[in-house]
Amino acid sequence: EEKQCTTQSCSSRKANANVSQCDVGTQAPQVARQSSGLVTSSLSAYKAILCDISSQISVLESELSKIGPRDKALQGYLLVRLSSQASRCHQLHSSLATNRAGYSKDITDMK
């Protein structure tokens, strides 16, 4: 059910090309790794964040393709938004790497 909700929200965001910035509240989650339910929840959260980043980049690509070369102010604004999405990607990558290291340690400790 949670996966379906995530997929639907991603599809609706991609369908709505007028979306501006939807990254409020979609920072990488910090979830304890003590039960499979939390891992599943964390996975869904990461997928939702990645989906949101992807949809925002699609919107930015669409907007960039529509502006003229003389519209420097709008180009600057879109570059700032693109930079924000790149930052979100780096944060997500860092969080995933931290989790991976933790899971690897947990597996080693169980052996």
C-alpha positions in Angstrom: 0.0 0.0 0.0 2.8 2.4 0.9 4.7 1.6 -2.4 1.5 2.3 -4.4 1.1 5.6 -2.6 4.7 6.6 -3.4 4.3 5.6 -7.0 1.1 7.5 -7.4 2.5 10.7 -5.8 5.5 10.4 -8.2 3.3 9.9 -11.2 1.1 12.9 -10.3 4.1 15.1 -9.8 5.6 14.1 -13.1 2.2 14.7 -14.8 2.0 18.2 -13.3 4.6 20.3 -15.1 3.7 23.4 -13.1 5.3 22.1 -9.9 7.8 24.5 -8.5 9.7 23.3 -5.5 8.4 20.3 -3.7 11.5 19.4 -1.7 10.3 20.7 1.6 10.1 17.8 4.1 11.8 15.3 1.8 15.2 15.2 3.3 16.9 11.8 3.7 15.4 10.1 6.8 17.4 9.1 9.8 15.9 5.8 10.8 17.2 3.2 13.3 18.0 -0.2 11.7 16.6 -2.4 14.4 13.7 -4.1 12.6 12.8 -5.0 9.1 9.7 -2.7 9.3 11.9 0.3 9.8 14.2 -0.8 6.9 11.2 -1.1 4.6 9.9 2.3 5.8 13.3 3.8 5.2 13.5 2.3 1.7 10.1 3.7 0.8 11.2 7.1 2.1 14.4 7.0 0.0 12.4 6.0 -3.1 10.0 8.9 -2.5 12.8 11.4 -2.2 14.6 10.0 -5.3 11.3 10.2 -7.2 10.8 13.8 -6.1 14.3 14.8 -7.2 13.7 13.1 -10.6 10.4 14.9 -11.1 11.9 18.2 -10.1 14.8 17.7 -12.6 12.2 16.9 -15.3 10.4 20.1 -14.6 13.6 22.1 -14.7 14.6 20.5 -18.0 11.2 21.4 -19.4 11.5 25.0 -18.2 15.1 25.4 -19.5 14.0 24.2 -22.9 11.4 26.9 -23.1 13.4 30.0 -22.2 15.3 32.2 -24.6 19.1 32.8 -24.5 18.5 36.4 -23.4 16.5 35.6 -20.3 19.5 35.5 -17.9 17.5 36.1 -14.8 15.3 33.1 -15.3 18.4 31.0 -16.3 20.0 32.0 -13.0 16.9 31.1 -11.1 16.7 27.7 -12.7 20.4 27.0 -12.1 19.8 27.7 -8.4 17.0 25.3 -8.4 19.1 22.7 -10.2 21.9 23.2 -7.7 19.4 22.6 -4.9 18.4 19.2 -6.5 22.1 18.3 -6.9 22.6 19.0 -3.2 19.7 16.8 -2.4 21.3 14.0 -4.4 24.5 14.4 -2.5 22.7 14.3 0.8 20.7 11.2 -0.2 23.9 9.5 -1.4 25.7 10.3 1.8 22.8 9.0 3.9 22.7 5.7 1.8 26.4 5.3 2.2 26.2 5.7 6.0 23.3 3.2 6.1 25.2 0.7 3.9 28.3 0.9 6.2 26.0 0.3 9.2 24.3 -2.7 7.6 27.7 -4.1 6.6 28.9 -3.8 10.2 25.7 -5.4 11.5 26.2 -8.3 9.1 29.9 -8.7 10.2 28.9 -8.6 13.8 26.3 -11.4 13.3 28.8 -13.8 11.7 
